[in-house]
Amino acid sequence: MQNQIENTTGSLFGELWKDLSSEQFRDSVELFTKRAIANNFDLDWLKGKTCLDAGCGSGRYSVALAIHGAAKITAVDVSSTGLETARNNAQEFNQIQFQQASVLNLPFPDQSFDLVWCAGVLHHTDNFDKGLSELTRVLKPNGKLFLLVYGAGGLRWKVIKAARPIVADLGQTFIDRAIQQSGLPANNRKNYMDDLFVPVQELTRFTELNQKLIDLGYSSIDRWTENTFDHENSPKDQLSDMLKLGEIAESAQSLATTKSETYHTELLKRTADMYINLIQEALSDPNLTSEQLKDITIGEGNLRLIATK
Ligand SMILES: C[S@@+](CC[C@H](N)C(=O)[O-])C[C@H]1O[C@@H](n2cnc3c(N)ncnc32)[C@H](O)[C@@H]1O
């Protein structure tokens, strides 16, 4: 039985994966290889391994693990619609098996997998620690856990968290129309609809996560800090991404028909502009070192790490 948060989160994502084109899916698979190489992860280690892709979404990481020689991949997600899309994306790979399940209650015996891959999931659950202990339970001794969770700091989460109550009043359908009208590609629509409407969005500091992993008995914790190949790669990339929120707000303004929509979309635009202006100011501030600029604009960004049990 899934809880209400799992159902709402699963339905939101399930709808968003459907629209990714096959080219966008292929690009998202390639990101795995690019990031692994940039962070000196030995891709050969994957050969013959038994893997769990926990919260598989579109199935992109399951496919990437299969391409790099994993022998068996079990992919789970709470979203039945998402799993349908993932099955479709992974048709060619019979070493991938999909199953509906929650990371909070994994239907597998202890020590089942050599690799547990969990990207972008724990911060959307209502029990981060339970999820982390479940992932650890099903991992074999000496197995590896890959995690991506939202880190703290930076400006992106601040503007998103400021925008969330405004867009909640405008409604998901209204904002989705605004995004579609703005002409942003489907992967941007996915990211913004996720950020603006997902029920749970928890940020974790690296030091806190590191301590949790040590407490769970992990021996080596290797944080991936190199090129992210996305909006967190540089403060300028962060600005380009935030400008898209400005475009969404403008598009929403043009759709407003009631007084309430007019005022709320105006508030959304002013909120986005305030953050956009601040990033622009920071980018042209000669007194900031590049480290300070990164800390102010991006903060910790997404925390990616591989921990060995
Ligand atoms: C941001 S997406 C990440 C998908 C995939 N890991 C990736 O990186 O492309 C989050 C995914 O986690 C799934 N999810 C959310 N809560 C979950 C839970 N408790 N158990 C399993 N999956 C969950 C959502 O349905 C969604 O597909």
The ligand as an ORCA input file, in Angstrom:
! r2SCAN-3c Opt
* xyz 0 1
  C      13.460     13.109     -9.868
  S      12.799     11.588    -10.359
  C      14.305     10.666    -10.617
  C      14.151      9.497    -11.557
  C      15.454      8.775    -11.922
  N      16.110      8.218    -10.776
  C      16.370      9.728    -12.661
  O      17.299     10.245    -12.043
  O      16.132      9.965    -13.840
  C      12.141     10.896     -8.889
  C      11.487      9.524     -9.096
  O      11.303      8.910     -7.821
  C      10.050      8.285     -7.803
  N       9.673      8.165     -6.384
  C       9.241      9.119     -5.542
  N       9.044      8.611     -4.308
  C       9.387      7.295     -4.388
  C       9.393      6.238     -3.443
  N       9.006      6.408     -2.182
  N       9.812      5.023     -3.871
  C      10.181      4.807     -5.160
  N      10.173      5.776     -6.088
  C       9.775      7.000     -5.710
  C       9.159      9.191     -8.634
  O       8.003      8.532     -9.080
  C      10.122      9.583     -9.750
  O      10.062      8.686    -10.827
*
